[in-house]
Amino acid sequence: MTNKRTGIVMSSTGSNYTILDKSSGKIVEAGMRGKLRLKGVRSTNPVAVGDMVDYVTEDSGESAITAIHQRTNYIIRRASNLSKESHIIAANIDQAALVVTLVAPETKTEFIDRFLVTCEAYRIPATIVLNKCDILHDAPEYIEEFKHIYEPAGYPVIVVSATGGDNIEAFSGLLKDKTTLLSGNSGVGKSSLIKRIEPDADVRTADISKSHLKGRHTTTFARMYPLHEGGYIIDTPGIKGFGLIDIESDELWHFFPEMMRYAPGCQFYNCTHVHEPGCAVRQAVDDGEISESRYTSYLKILEEDEKYRK
């Protein structure tokens, strides 16, 4: 005999899933019914961490996901090396926290901006968590310069140190009673931050490769952790690149909030903010009202992603 139950997907390892049963609070290991793979979803992972699902347990004791509930939202990126495929990073999230570092390793601003564009496109509030501030105690101007790029654009920046404990209370407060996607490049300290606020969490950490000053992958698959003060955090694998999907060239600027503020002043209603005369956005860049770094990212994304939009 089978019995249908409901739970939330806590982790995904290929075709195997860990589910937190909604009623009993028990953890269940489950596979997925084959038919769920054939619904025309252009995704490498039709079931994502954070999904609410129905599942059944057979007489044999094996469990299988039979249905996915409608999502309130999700965040997605282009799958690695598959320009027409997407990868759902997480579903049903309240906010995203992007962990970045200025050194050891350096997070590129274009990566940050691609991530933020995707958050805007899927209406997910985003906060930037600037980790390893202890390394920059003697150079606070670098932190201020970074904040000057993103705070005027509308993104809060929390400056922390996972190793030193600096400002961890602010980071913990951000997460309280919310489901938060924690993302970033490898080596920026996502797992270390989780261990800071949840010492018993089963996460792995690794040192930085000294030869390349890059992070070593410690998280292989996305995983959700309950927080003792309320809420959940979704730890994701270190992401090297962030390819956009389903965002057209002529709407890209809509997902740069600071450009949206100035665009109504453009001479042409269909201004691309690249070459047109009377462009209020480019004037704002010249006047220092819009960060040149952010505008440069906009141009690079337009140019580099054009091949994926054909």
C-alpha positions as CSV (number, residue, x, y, z in Angstrom):
1,M,0.0,0.0,0.0
2,T,1.2,3.6,-0.7
3,N,0.3,6.7,1.1
4,K,0.8,10.2,-0.3
5,R,2.6,12.7,1.9
6,T,4.0,16.2,1.6
7,G,7.4,17.6,2.3
8,I,10.0,20.1,1.4
9,V,13.1,19.2,-0.6
10,M,16.1,19.8,1.7
11,S,18.9,18.5,-0.6
12,S,19.4,17.3,-4.1
13,T,22.2,14.9,-5.2
14,G,21.6,14.1,-8.8
15,S,18.4,12.1,-8.9
16,N,18.2,11.5,-5.2
17,Y,16.4,13.9,-2.8
18,T,16.2,14.4,0.9
19,I,12.7,15.5,2.0
20,L,11.6,17.0,5.3
21,D,8.1,15.6,5.9
22,K,5.7,18.4,6.6
23,S,3.6,16.5,9.2
24,S,6.1,14.3,11.0
25,G,9.3,16.3,10.7
26,K,11.1,13.2,9.7
27,I,13.8,13.1,7.0
28,V,13.0,10.8,4.0
29,E,15.2,9.8,1.2
30,A,13.4,9.7,-2.1
31,G,13.9,9.2,-5.9
32,M,11.7,10.7,-8.6
33,R,9.0,9.2,-10.8
34,G,10.2,9.1,-14.3
35,K,7.2,11.0,-15.7
36,L,8.2,14.1,-13.9
37,R,11.2,14.4,-16.2
38,L,9.0,14.6,-19.3
39,K,7.0,17.7,-18.8
40,G,8.9,19.9,-21.3
41,V,10.6,21.9,-18.6
42,R,13.8,23.1,-20.1
43,S,15.8,22.5,-17.0
44,T,18.6,20.1,-15.9
45,N,16.8,19.7,-12.5
46,P,13.0,19.7,-12.6
47,V,13.0,19.3,-8.8
48,A,15.0,21.9,-6.8
49,V,15.9,22.5,-3.2
50,G,13.1,24.4,-1.6
51,D,10.4,22.7,-3.6
52,M,7.3,21.5,-1.8
53,V,6.5,18.1,-3.2
54,D,4.2,15.1,-2.8
55,Y,5.8,11.7,-2.3
56,V,4.7,8.1,-1.7
57,T,6.4,5.3,0.1
58,E,6.0,1.9,-1.4
59,D,5.6,-1.4,0.5
60,S,9.2,-2.0,-0.2
61,G,10.1,1.0,1.9
62,E,11.4,3.1,-1.1
63,S,10.0,6.6,-1.5
64,A,9.4,8.5,-4.7
65,I,8.4,12.1,-5.5
66,T,5.1,12.1,-7.5
67,A,4.3,15.8,-7.8
68,I,5.7,19.3,-7.4
69,H,3.6,22.0,-5.8
70,Q,3.3,25.4,-7.6
71,R,6.3,27.6,-6.7
72,T,6.0,31.0,-5.3
73,N,9.3,31.9,-7.0
74,Y,12.6,30.4,-8.0
75,I,16.0,31.6,-9.1
76,I,17.7,30.2,-12.2
77,R,20.8,30.4,-14.3
78,R,22.0,29.0,-17.6
79,A,23.3,25.5,-17.1
80,S,27.1,25.0,-17.5
81,N,28.1,24.4,-21.1
82,L,24.4,24.1,-22.2
83,S,23.3,27.5,-23.6
84,K,19.7,26.5,-24.1
85,E,19.3,24.6,-20.8
86,S,18.7,26.1,-17.4
87,H,19.5,25.1,-13.9
88,I,17.1,26.0,-11.1
89,I,19.3,27.0,-8.1
90,A,16.5,27.0,-5.5
91,A,12.7,27.5,-5.2
92,N,10.3,29.2,-2.8
93,I,12.9,31.6,-1.3
94,D,12.3,34.9,0.6
95,Q,15.7,36.5,-0.2
96,A,19.1,35.9,-1.6
97,A,22.4,36.7,0.1
98,L,25.4,36.8,-2.2
99,V,28.7,36.3,-0.4
100,V,31.6,38.1,-2.1
101,T,35.3,38.8,-1.3
102,L,37.6,41.5,-2.5
103,V,40.7,39.4,-2.1
104,A,41.6,35.7,-1.7
105,P,39.7,35.2,-4.0
106,E,38.5,38.4,-5.7
107,T,34.8,38.2,-6.8
108,K,34.4,39.9,-10.2
109,T,31.9,42.7,-10.3
110,E,30.4,41.3,-13.5
111,F,29.6,38.0,-11.7
112,I,27.9,40.1,-8.9
113,D,25.9,42.1,-11.4
114,R,24.7,39.0,-13.3
115,F,23.5,37.5,-10.0
116,L,21.7,40.7,-9.0
117,V,20.1,41.0,-12.5
118,T,18.7,37.5,-12.1
119,C,17.4,38.4,-8.6
120,E,15.7,41.5,-10.0
121,A,14.2,39.5,-12.9
122,Y,12.6,37.0,-10.5
123,R,11.7,39.6,-7.9
124,I,13.9,38.2,-5.1
125,P,15.4,40.8,-2.7
126,A,19.2,40.5,-2.6
127,T,21.8,41.5,0.0
128,I,25.5,41.5,-0.6
129,V,27.6,39.9,2.2
130,L,31.2,41.1,2.0
131,N,33.2,38.5,3.8
132,K,36.9,38.4,4.9
133,C,36.9,42.0,6.1
134,D,39.6,41.1,8.6
135,I,42.1,40.8,5.6
136,L,41.3,44.5,4.8
137,H,41.6,46.0,8.2
138,D,44.6,48.1,6.9
139,A,42.8,49.1,3.7
140,P,39.2,50.2,4.6
141,E,39.1,52.3,1.5
142,Y,38.5,49.2,-0.6
143,I,35.5,48.3,1.4
144,E,34.1,51.8,1.1
145,E,34.7,51.9,-2.6
146,F,32.8,48.6,-3.0
147,K,29.9,49.9,-0.9
148,H,29.8,53.0,-3.0
149,I,29.1,50.9,-6.1
150,Y,26.2,48.8,-4.7
151,E,24.5,50.7,-1.9
152,P,23.4,53.6,-4.1
153,A,22.0,51.0,-6.6
154,G,19.8,49.8,-3.8
155,Y,21.6,46.7,-2.4
156,P,22.5,46.5,1.3
157,V,26.1,45.5,2.0
158,I,26.9,43.6,5.2
159,V,30.6,43.6,5.9
160,V,31.6,40.4,7.9
161,S,34.4,38.1,8.8
162,A,33.6,34.4,9.2
163,T,36.9,33.7,10.8
164,G,37.1,36.7,13.1
165,G,33.4,36.9,13.9
166,D,33.1,40.6,12.8
167,N,29.4,41.7,12.4
168,I,28.1,38.1,12.5
169,E,25.1,39.3,14.5
170,A,24.0,41.4,11.5
171,F,24.3,38.4,9.2
172,S,22.4,36.2,11.6
173,G,19.7,38.9,11.9
174,L,19.3,39.0,8.1
175,L,18.5,35.3,8.0
176,K,16.1,35.1,10.9
177,D,12.7,33.6,10.1
178,K,13.3,33.7,6.3
179,T,14.3,31.2,3.7
180,T,17.6,32.5,2.3
181,L,19.6,31.4,-0.7
182,L,23.3,31.8,0.1
183,S,25.4,31.9,-3.1
184,G,28.8,33.0,-4.4
185,N,32.0,31.9,-5.9
186,S,34.0,29.0,-4.4
187,G,36.3,30.1,-1.6
188,V,34.3,33.2,-0.4
189,G,33.4,31.5,2.8
190,K,29.8,30.5,2.5
191,S,30.2,27.3,4.5
192,S,32.3,29.0,7.1
193,L,29.6,31.6,7.6
194,I,27.0,28.9,8.1
195,K,29.3,27.2,10.7
196,R,29.6,30.5,12.5
197,I,25.8,30.8,13.1
198,E,25.0,27.0,13.1
199,P,28.1,25.2,14.6
200,D,26.3,21.8,14.4
201,A,25.5,22.2,10.7
202,D,27.0,19.4,8.6
203,V,29.0,21.6,6.2
204,R,32.5,21.3,4.9
205,T,35.1,24.0,4.6
206,A,38.3,24.1,2.7
207,D,41.4,26.4,2.4
208,I,42.1,28.6,-0.6
209,S,44.4,27.2,-3.2
210,K,47.6,29.2,-2.7
211,S,48.8,28.6,-6.3
212,H,45.7,30.2,-7.9
213,L,44.1,32.1,-5.0
214,K,40.8,30.4,-5.9
215,G,38.4,28.5,-3.7
216,R,38.2,24.8,-3.6
217,H,34.7,23.4,-4.1
218,T,33.4,22.1,-0.7
219,T,29.6,22.0,-1.5
220,T,28.8,19.7,-4.4
221,F,25.0,20.0,-4.3
222,A,22.5,22.6,-3.0
223,R,21.4,21.9,0.6
224,M,18.9,23.5,2.9
225,Y,19.7,23.9,6.7
226,P,17.1,24.8,9.4
227,L,18.3,27.7,11.6
228,H,17.8,27.4,15.3
229,E,16.6,31.0,15.5
230,G,14.0,30.3,12.8
231,G,14.1,30.1,9.0
232,Y,16.2,28.2,6.6
233,I,19.4,28.8,4.7
234,I,20.1,27.2,1.3
235,D,23.8,26.6,0.7
236,T,24.7,26.3,-3.0
237,P,27.8,25.0,-4.8
238,G,30.4,27.5,-5.6
239,I,29.5,29.1,-8.9
240,K,32.2,30.2,-11.3
241,G,29.9,32.0,-13.8
242,F,26.4,33.1,-13.9
243,G,24.8,32.9,-17.3
244,L,21.5,34.7,-17.7
245,I,18.5,33.0,-19.3
246,D,15.1,34.3,-20.6
247,I,16.2,37.9,-20.4
248,E,16.1,39.8,-23.7
249,S,18.6,42.4,-24.7
250,D,16.1,45.2,-24.8
251,E,14.8,44.5,-21.3
252,L,18.2,43.9,-19.6
253,W,18.4,47.5,-18.3
254,H,15.1,47.0,-16.5
255,F,17.0,44.9,-14.0
256,F,19.5,47.6,-13.1
257,P,17.5,49.6,-10.5
258,E,19.6,52.7,-10.8
259,M,19.2,52.7,-14.6
260,M,15.5,52.4,-14.2
261,R,15.5,55.6,-12.1
262,Y,17.2,57.7,-14.8
263,A,15.7,56.1,-18.0
264,P,12.5,58.2,-18.0
265,G,14.7,61.2,-18.8
266,C,16.0,59.7,-22.0
267,Q,15.2,61.4,-25.3
268,F,13.9,58.2,-26.9
269,Y,11.4,55.9,-25.2
270,N,13.2,52.8,-26.6
271,C,16.7,53.9,-25.7
272,T,19.2,51.1,-25.2
273,H,21.5,53.3,-23.2
274,V,24.4,52.5,-25.4
275,H,24.7,55.0,-28.2
276,E,21.6,57.1,-28.5
277,P,21.8,60.9,-28.1
278,G,20.0,62.5,-25.1
279,C,20.5,59.3,-23.0
280,A,19.9,60.2,-19.3
281,V,21.4,57.0,-18.1
282,R,24.8,57.6,-19.8
283,Q,24.7,61.2,-18.5
284,A,24.2,59.9,-15.0
285,V,27.2,57.7,-15.5
286,D,29.3,60.7,-16.6
287,D,28.0,62.6,-13.6
288,G,29.0,59.8,-11.2
289,E,25.3,59.2,-10.3
290,I,25.5,55.6,-11.7
291,S,28.6,53.5,-11.0
292,E,30.8,53.2,-14.1
293,S,31.5,49.6,-12.9
294,R,27.8,48.7,-13.0
295,Y,27.4,50.4,-16.4
296,T,30.4,48.5,-17.8
297,S,28.8,45.2,-16.6
298,Y,25.6,46.1,-18.4
299,L,27.5,46.6,-21.7
300,K,29.5,43.4,-21.2
301,I,26.4,41.4,-20.5
302,L,24.7,42.8,-23.6
303,E,27.7,41.9,-25.7
304,E,28.6,38.5,-24.3
305,D,25.1,37.1,-24.0
306,E,23.9,38.2,-27.4
307,K,24.8,34.8,-28.9
308,Y,22.5,33.0,-26.4
309,R,19.5,35.1,-27.4
310,K,19.5,34.3,-31.1
